[in-house]
Amino acid sequence: MLFELSAEDQQIVQTVRRFIDREVIPVASAMEHRNEYPTAIVQQMRDMGLFGMLIPQQYGGLGLSFATYAAIVEEISRGWMSLGGVINSHYVVSHDILEFGTEDQRQRYLPRLATGDLRACVCITEPNAGSDVQAIQLGAVKDGDHYVLNGTKMFTTNGRTGNLYLVVTKTDKTAKPAHRGISNFIVERDTPGFSVGADIDKLGYKGVDTTSLNFDDALVPAANLLGGVEGRGMQQVLSGMEVGRINPAARGVGIARAAFEDAIRYAQQRHTFGVPIAQHQAIQLKLADMATQIEAARLLTYQAAVAKDRGGRADKETGMAKLFATEPGHTVALEALRIHGGYGYTKDLRVERYYRDAPLLMIGEGTNEIQRLIIARALLKEYAEG
């Protein structure tokens, strides 16, 4: 599925594949079981330039296409899904600064984001606001040349190890409709009044940190209001989430591919009734369905990435990719576990990790139920009568 990529980009993807095979797969399960942050692996990702993939060369990045990015995320997630999360929110923030930031904000932040010196987090969810972004309550009040932020964010990926935060706030809680009162701020780690709260223990998606964040009269310079104008935050968030949805779609393909490859190898090694279980029709039917789902998911993911490369809004395409690719990620992981039988339920094999990791992708970056609403709205607009 690299036919959309140039020879140079294919070489980059192959380099990442070799890195995952050599440095990640041998250690991922043990680190995941210890819930250990992959410090050395992330440093190698920085050295490879993977934190600057989507950032233009003029700001020190690689300037790769979204299609190449999707292929790289698939490879990374084939090794360890959590690593795809390390870079996902980083690129949502980088995209929003590039697309909506002032030139001063681009110059201040994008070169350091490209090198990985800055590691970015997007901060949307609150204790009482998840899919309904307009329900957020974290407030930002102008005070001279600063804004004062008060409130709490939840489920922030890279919250502890990150050092740059794009924080979605309410600058006008009386605005009608509510989205006109939403504004985004670039918040640095050492901001007075800002602190990282507790780590959140999770079923899967371990290794990468997920935390709450606290803003207690946090003083953020007015120069860090994204784009310099209040009330544009919802538009910025929605655009960033298009980038964010490509990542879990590619992660879904990566997990499904890893589960399938483990399952088809095992099916040729495990014998029952005198033959490899791969010779039994029941197993062959599973393998055929798994491979077909993966291929369809990959095609939709690449289509969404190419749509984003062409510019403009791609709500429908990215929503479809995220919805379709993350569901097979879970289904294929379950089928792989079943093919492995009792061994698949133990922590000795990787397949149990795939099964625990996959459900996050159906929830994060907007639940799959929300994706269906996004897709339906786009379709109704596309097929509007008259």
WOMOKA-V61141 format. One line per field, one symbol per residue. psi: psi as a letter, one per 30 degrees, with the letter a starting at -180 (. if undefined). burial: b if it has 16 or more other ideal C-beta (glycine too) atoms within 10 Angstrom, else e. Layout:
# WOMOKA-V61141
psi->???
burial->???
This chain:
# WOMOKA-V61141
psi->ggfflleeeeeeeeeeeeeeeefeeffeeeeeefhkkieeeeeeeeefgffgegklefggafhlleeeeeeeeeeefeejeefffefefefeeeeeeeeflleeeeeeeeefeefgekklkkjeklegjceiefglfjljkkjbglkjkkakllhjkgeeflgkkjkkljfjffkklfffgklkkjklegkkfklkbkkkkleahlekkkllkkjjhkjkkffgjkfgklggeeeeeeeefeeefeefeeeeeeeeeeeeeeefeeffekkkhflkfffkeeeeeeeeeeeeeeeeeeeeeeeeeeeeeflakheeeeeeeeeeffeeeeeeeeeeeeefbeefflgflfeeeeeeeefeffelhjlfeeeeeeeeeeeeeegkk.
burial->eeebbeeebeebbeebbebbeebbeeebbebbeeeebbeebbeebeebbbbbbbbeeebbbbebbbbbbbbbbbbbbbbbbbbbbbbbbbbbbbbbbbebbbeebbebbbbbbbebebbbbbbbbbeebbeebeebebbbeeeeebbbbbbbbbbbbbbbbbbbbbbbbbbbeeeeebbbbbbbbbbeeebeebebeeeeeeebbbbbbbbbbbbeebbbeeebbbbeebebbbbbbebbbbbbbbbbbbbbbbbbbbbbebbbebbeeeeeeeeebbeeeebeebbeebeebbeebbebbbbbbbbbbeeeebbbbbbbbbbbbbbbbbbbbbbbbebbeeebeeeebbbbbbbbbbbbbbbbbbebebbeebbeebeeeeeeee
